[in-house]
Amino acid sequence: MTASILIADSGATKAEWSLVTNGKTKTIMTQGISPYFLNTQQIEELLKKELLPKIKNANISDIYYYGTGCANPENAKSVKKAISRTFNGARVAVTHDLMAAARALCGHEKGIACILGTGANSCSYNGKSIIKNSPGLGYVLGDEGSGAYLGRKVIQYYLYNTFDDELRGRFDITYNTNSAEILNNVYKMPLPNKYLASFALFLAENRGHYMIENIIEDGLNDFFFTHLCKYRESWKHPVNFVGSVAHGFKDVLNQLCHSYEFELGTVYKKPMQGLIRYHTA
């Protein structure tokens, strides 16, 4: 039987798996895997319930898993153990989402790899490993340029009554909410970063208004100034991006790269297509 490889890109809420056989790819979606919330046994049970039945006849030789929380060695060890138990005999490699971005975007070349999705991260990559990483402080203290960061700006403009009547009217129609509900979701409900990031969609849907363009450009410029300018390599190698925010506002990234005299490289919405290329080259 022809051997296949299995590649995973997992967040905390959902995971995308690509089974690659003779150049053909089958995509499977499962619940996400966060080793901060699931132990080894629970991860194994999830894989056997949601993944195995969809690929039960595959002869898998290698599994490359990229997931949230796996920068922590203990978490990576737990995930690897669960996958190895599920797929006896397969070689298993487990690492984190920033390495997924670097390999997907840069392949075996030197470059800057950036994640701009719900959260934000970046690194300088030498074609084999990450050599520098600007510290990620999360959505409260950092995550400049992320969906949560941009969404927070939208909420501030709304609650501070900075939006003009036109934008305020559009916001009210779109979200049908109020200050009490917004503050409750931010300060009392779980996953406030995802709640904040949901308001970044308002920016994408209202392009062209000067206030909207200002929020987008200022938020992404904060990422460039705070993080990309810390890498000397930003002026030497292409600067690449992955994530929904990067994909949605590629035109602004292009303008900022021109302003900073950076070379804009690849921009992906998701890393999987680049990971398949990396692992099958």
C-alpha positions in Angstrom: 0.0 0.0 0.0 1.3 3.5 -0.9 2.5 5.4 2.1 0.9 8.7 3.1 1.9 11.7 5.2 -0.5 13.5 7.6 -0.1 17.2 8.3 -2.0 19.0 11.1 -2.6 22.7 11.8 -4.5 22.9 15.1 -5.8 25.7 17.1 -7.7 25.5 20.3 -11.2 25.3 18.7 -10.6 23.5 15.4 -7.9 21.5 13.6 -7.2 21.0 9.9 -5.6 17.7 8.8 -4.3 17.0 5.4 -3.7 13.4 4.3 -1.3 13.5 1.3 -1.0 10.4 -0.9 0.8 10.4 -4.3 0.3 14.2 -4.6 -3.4 14.0 -3.8 -4.7 15.7 -0.6 -7.7 14.8 1.5 -8.7 17.4 4.1 -10.3 16.4 7.5 -11.6 18.9 10.1 -11.7 18.0 13.7 -12.2 19.7 17.1 -9.1 21.7 18.0 -6.5 20.4 20.4 -5.2 22.5 23.3 -2.8 20.6 25.5 -3.6 23.2 28.2 -7.1 21.9 28.4 -6.8 18.3 27.2 -4.5 15.6 28.7 -2.8 12.9 26.8 -5.7 10.4 27.2 -8.3 13.0 26.1 -6.3 13.9 23.0 -6.0 10.2 22.1 -9.7 9.7 22.5 -10.5 12.7 20.4 -8.2 11.5 17.6 -9.7 8.0 17.7 -13.3 9.4 17.6 -13.0 12.2 15.1 -9.9 11.5 12.9 -9.3 7.8 12.6 -12.7 6.8 11.1 -12.1 9.2 8.2 -8.6 7.8 7.3 -8.9 4.3 8.6 -7.5 2.6 5.4 -4.5 5.0 5.0 -0.9 3.7 5.4 0.6 6.7 7.3 4.4 6.8 7.5 4.9 10.4 8.9 2.9 12.8 10.9 3.8 16.5 11.1 1.7 18.2 13.8 1.7 22.0 14.3 -0.4 23.2 17.2 -1.3 25.8 19.8 0.5 25.4 23.1 3.2 23.2 21.6 6.0 25.7 22.2 5.8 24.4 25.7 8.0 21.2 25.8 5.7 19.3 28.2 2.6 20.1 26.0 4.4 19.0 22.9 5.4 15.7 24.6 1.8 15.1 25.6 0.5 15.7 22.1 3.2 13.5 20.5 2.4 10.7 23.0 -1.3 10.8 22.1 -0.6 10.8 18.3 2.0 8.0 18.6 -0.5 5.8 20.5 -3.2 6.5 17.9 -0.9 5.8 14.9 1.4 2.9 15.8 4.5 2.8 13.7 4.3 6.3 12.2 7.1 8.8 12.8 5.6 11.8 14.7 7.0 15.4 14.8 5.3 18.0 17.0 6.0 21.7 17.0 4.2 25.1 17.3 2.2 27.4 15.1 5.0 29.9 14.6 7.2 27.2 13.1 4.2 26.3 10.9 4.1 29.9 9.7 7.9 30.0 9.0 8.0 26.7 7.1 4.8 27.4 5.1 5.8 31.0 4.2 9.6 30.6 3.8 10.2 27.0 3.0 13.9 26.4 3.1 14.8 30.1 2.5 15.6 32.9 4.9 12.8 35.3 5.7 10.6 37.0 8.3 7.4 35.0 9.1 4.4 36.8 10.7 1.1 35.6 12.0 -1.8 38.1 11.9 -5.0 36.4 12.9 -6.9 36.6 16.1 -3.5 37.0 17.7 -0.2 38.1 16.3 3.4 36.8 16.3 6.6 37.0 14.3 10.0 35.6 13.9 13.2 35.7 11.8 13.8 32.3 10.1 17.1 31.1 8.6 15.7 28.4 6.4 15.9 25.7 9.1 15.1 27.2 12.4 13.7 30.3 14.1 16.6 32.5 15.2 14.7 35.5 16.7 11.2 35.9 18.0 9.7 39.2 19.2 8.0 38.5 22.5 4.2 37.8 22.3 2.5 39.5 25.2 -1.1 38.4 24.4 -4.1 40.5 23.6 -4.0 42.5 26.9 -0.5 43.9 26.6 0.4 43.2 23.0 -0.8 41.5 19.8 -0.4 44.6 17.8 -2.0 44.3 14.4 -4.1 41.3 15.3 -7.8 40.8 15.0 -8.2 41.4 18.7 -6.1 44.5 18.6 -8.1 46.0 15.6 -11.4 44.9 17.0 -10.6 46.6 20.3 -10.1 49.9 18.3 -13.5 49.4 16.6 -15.1 49.1 20.1 -13.2 52.1 21.4 -14.4 54.2 18.5 -17.9 53.1 19.1 -18.0 53.5 22.9 -16.1 56.8 22.9 -18.6 58.0 20.3 -15.7 58.8 17.9 -17.5 57.2 14.8 -19.5 59.7 12.7 -23.3 59.1 12.4 -22.9 57.0 9.3 -20.5 54.5 10.8 -22.3 54.5 14.2 -25.5 53.6 12.3 -23.8 50.8 10.4 -22.3 49.4 13.6 -25.7 49.4 15.4 -27.4 47.6 12.4 -24.5 45.1 12.2 -24.2 44.2 15.9 -27.4 45.3 17.7 -25.5 45.6 21.0 -24.8 48.2 23.7 -22.0 49.3 26.0 -23.2 47.1 29.0 -23.2 44.0 26.8 -19.8 44.8 25.2 -18.2 45.4 28.6 -19.7 42.2 30.0 -18.3 40.1 27.1 -14.9 41.7 27.5 -14.5 41.5 31.2 -16.7 38.7 32.4 -17.1 36.1 29.6 -14.6 33.5 28.4 -12.4 34.0 25.3 -12.5 37.9 25.2 -9.7 37.9 22.6 -12.0 36.1 20.1 -14.9 38.4 21.0 -12.7 41.4 20.3 -11.4 39.9 17.1 -15.0 39.4 15.8 -15.3 43.2 15.4 -12.4 43.4 13.0 -14.9 42.1 10.4 -16.5 45.5 10.6 -13.3 47.0 9.2 -13.3 44.7 6.3 -17.0 45.4 5.5 -16.6 49.2 5.5 -13.4 49.8 3.6 -13.0 53.2 2.0 -14.3 55.3 5.0 -11.4 57.4 6.3 -11.9 56.3 9.9 -11.9 52.7 9.0 -8.8 53.1 6.9 -7.1 54.9 9.8 -7.8 52.1 12.3 -6.5 49.5 9.9 -3.3 51.4 8.9 -2.6 52.5 12.5 -3.1 49.0 13.9 -0.9 47.3 11.3 1.7 50.1 11.5 1.9 49.3 15.3 2.9 45.8 14.4 5.5 46.9 11.9 7.0 49.5 14.3 6.9 47.4 17.5 8.0 44.1 16.0 9.3 44.1 12.4 11.7 47.0 13.0 13.4 45.0 15.7 14.7 42.5 13.1 17.7 43.7 11.1 16.7 40.9 8.7 13.5 42.7 7.8 15.6 44.9 5.4 17.5 41.9 4.0 14.9 39.2 3.4 11.2 39.0 2.4 8.6 39.7 5.0 5.8 37.1 4.8 2.4 36.9 6.5 -0.2 34.3 7.3 -3.7 34.7 8.9 -7.1 36.1 8.2 -6.1 39.7 9.1 -3.1 39.6 6.9 -5.0 38.1 4.0 -7.9 40.6 4.4 -5.7 43.7 4.5 -2.9 42.6 2.1 -3.1 46.0 0.3 -2.3 47.9 3.6 0.6 45.5 4.3 1.9 46.2 0.8 1.8 50.0 1.4 3.5 49.6 4.8 6.2 47.4 3.4 6.8 50.1 0.7 7.0 52.8 3.4 9.5 50.8 5.6 11.5 49.7 2.5 10.7 46.0 3.2 10.1 43.4 0.5 6.6 41.9 0.9 6.8 38.2 0.3 4.0 35.5 0.5 0.6 36.2 2.1 -1.5 33.2 3.0 -4.9 33.1 4.8 -3.9 29.6 6.2 -0.5 27.9 6.4 -1.6 24.4 5.1 -0.9 24.9 1.4 2.6 26.0 2.3 3.1 23.2 4.7 2.1 20.6 2.1 4.6 22.1 -0.3 7.3 22.1 2.4 6.7 18.4 3.4 6.3 17.0 -0.1 9.1 18.9 -1.9 
